[in-house]
Amino acid sequence: MNTNQVSKSEFKSRALEFFRQIEASGESLIVTDHGKPALEVRPYRNTTREPLDVLRGSVVRYDNPTDPIGENDWEAAQ
């Protein structure tokens, strides 16, 4: 078993110990159910960003959006 994995029953009995370990190491822990990954416990990371900052740079600017586009102008078609 991977060191970053633990069964549900073991997690239940040692949850506080695992929480402290996750906080100290910054690494996530996978909780398994019958050997299959069921949950991931990871440290909280504050990722608040402005909605427009998330989109910034992802939108292409079109100077004349009503102009026709040729078949060869589409990147997906190539």
N, C-alpha and C positions, 0 to 999 in steps of 0.2 A: 504494500500500500504506500502511496506517495506521502511524504511528510506533510504536505499541504492538504491532506484529506483526512477526514475522521468520520466514523459512523454516527448516525443519529443518537444511538444509545450512549456512546462515549461522550458525544458533545453535550448531551443532557446532563450527565453526571459531572462534567468538568467545564461547564459553560463560562463561568467567571474567569477561570484560568486561561481559556482560549481567547476570551475578550481582551485580557491584559496582554497576551502574546501578540495578538493582531494589532493592538494599539502601539505596542513597543516596536514591532518589526515593520509595520506598514504593509505587510503582505496579506493577501486574502486567504481564506480557508474554505475548502469545499466540504460540505456535509453530504455524506452519501446515505442512500437508502437501499439496502440489499446490494451494496457494491456499486450502485449507479449514482452519479452526481445528482443531487436534488436541490441543494441550496448553495449559495456563495455568501460568505460573511466577509465583508471587507471594511477597511477604515473609511470613515466619512470624509469626503473631500468637498469643500464648498466651491461650487463651480457656477456661481451666479454671474451671468453675463447679460448685457443688454441684448434684446432680441435682434436689433439691427446689426450689432457687432458680429453675431453668429452668421448672418447672411453676407456681411461685407466681403466683397471680392468674389462672390460666387455667382453674381448676376452679370451677364454679358450686356453691354450697351448696344442698342440698335439706334442709329441715327434716323433711319427711315423705316420704321417697322411695317409700313403698308406696302413697301416695294416688293415685287415678286422675288422669290428665291429660286435659283436654278437647282437642278437635280444634283450637280456636282458641288454645291455649296454646303451640303449637309455632311458633317463629319461621320455621322452614324452610317451613312450610305457607303462609305469607303472601306 
